[in-house]
Amino acid sequence: MSISEENYVEIISTKYIPDYKLNIQFNDGVSRIIDFEPFLRKSHHPDIKKYLDRNKFQQFTIRYGDLDWNDYELCFPLGDLYQGVII
């Protein structure tokens, strides 16, 4: 069984919204505004906490349909972003 392009979801654009929110647009027309601040604040890992620096947080890219910070130093499962829930 093959996956058709109709069922393949990817991020096509992302817009920063202060303070730690992103408006993420998917190729199927779905749009989600996700607040990353609770995730960043509750983390104890220094590689994640450093993204509380807003300048660093804003340095995301879309790579191969995924949201990426610094060569996947910080990334989230596409399905979670699509559902609008990160933990």
C-alpha positions as CSV (number, residue, x, y, z in Angstrom):
1,M,0.0,0.0,0.0
2,S,1.4,3.4,-0.9
3,I,0.7,6.8,0.6
4,S,-0.8,9.2,-1.9
5,E,0.2,12.8,-2.0
6,E,-3.4,13.7,-0.9
7,N,-2.7,12.2,2.5
8,Y,0.8,13.7,2.9
9,V,0.8,16.6,5.3
10,E,3.6,19.1,5.5
11,I,4.3,22.6,6.8
12,I,4.3,25.1,4.0
13,S,4.7,28.4,5.9
14,T,5.2,29.6,9.5
15,K,4.8,33.1,10.9
16,Y,6.2,34.3,14.3
17,I,3.7,35.8,16.7
18,P,5.2,37.3,19.9
19,D,6.2,36.0,22.4
20,Y,6.7,32.2,21.7
21,K,3.8,31.5,19.3
22,L,3.9,30.4,15.7
23,N,1.1,30.4,13.1
24,I,1.8,27.2,11.2
25,Q,0.2,26.6,7.8
26,F,-0.1,23.1,6.4
27,N,-0.4,22.0,2.8
28,D,-4.0,20.8,3.3
29,G,-5.2,24.3,4.3
30,V,-5.2,23.7,8.1
31,S,-3.7,26.5,10.2
32,R,-2.6,26.2,13.8
33,I,-1.4,28.8,16.3
34,I,0.8,27.1,18.8
35,D,2.2,28.6,21.9
36,F,5.6,27.0,22.6
37,E,6.3,29.0,25.8
38,P,4.8,26.4,28.3
39,F,7.0,23.7,26.7
40,L,10.1,25.8,26.8
41,R,9.6,27.0,30.4
42,K,8.9,23.5,31.9
43,S,11.9,22.0,30.3
44,H,15.0,21.4,32.4
45,H,17.3,20.7,29.5
46,P,19.7,23.6,28.7
47,D,19.6,22.9,24.9
48,I,15.8,23.5,25.1
49,K,15.8,26.3,27.7
50,K,18.1,28.4,25.5
51,Y,15.2,28.9,23.1
52,L,13.6,31.2,25.7
53,D,15.8,33.7,24.1
54,R,13.3,35.2,21.6
55,N,16.0,35.9,19.0
56,K,17.0,32.3,19.0
57,F,13.4,31.1,19.0
58,Q,12.7,33.1,15.9
59,Q,15.5,31.4,14.0
60,F,13.4,28.5,12.9
61,T,13.2,27.2,9.3
62,I,11.0,24.9,7.4
63,R,13.0,21.9,6.2
64,Y,11.5,19.2,4.2
65,G,8.0,20.1,5.5
66,D,9.0,20.1,9.1
67,L,9.7,22.9,11.6
68,D,13.4,23.0,12.5
69,W,15.7,25.0,14.8
70,N,19.4,24.7,14.3
71,D,19.6,21.4,12.3
72,Y,16.9,19.7,14.4
73,E,18.4,20.7,17.7
74,L,14.8,21.6,18.6
75,C,12.0,19.9,16.6
76,F,8.5,18.5,17.2
77,P,6.6,15.6,15.6
78,L,4.6,16.9,12.7
79,G,1.5,15.1,13.9
80,D,1.7,17.0,17.2
81,L,2.0,20.3,15.4
82,Y,-0.9,19.4,13.1
83,Q,-3.0,18.6,16.2
84,G,-1.9,21.9,17.8
85,V,-0.5,20.1,20.9
86,I,3.1,19.9,22.0
87,I,4.2,18.3,25.3
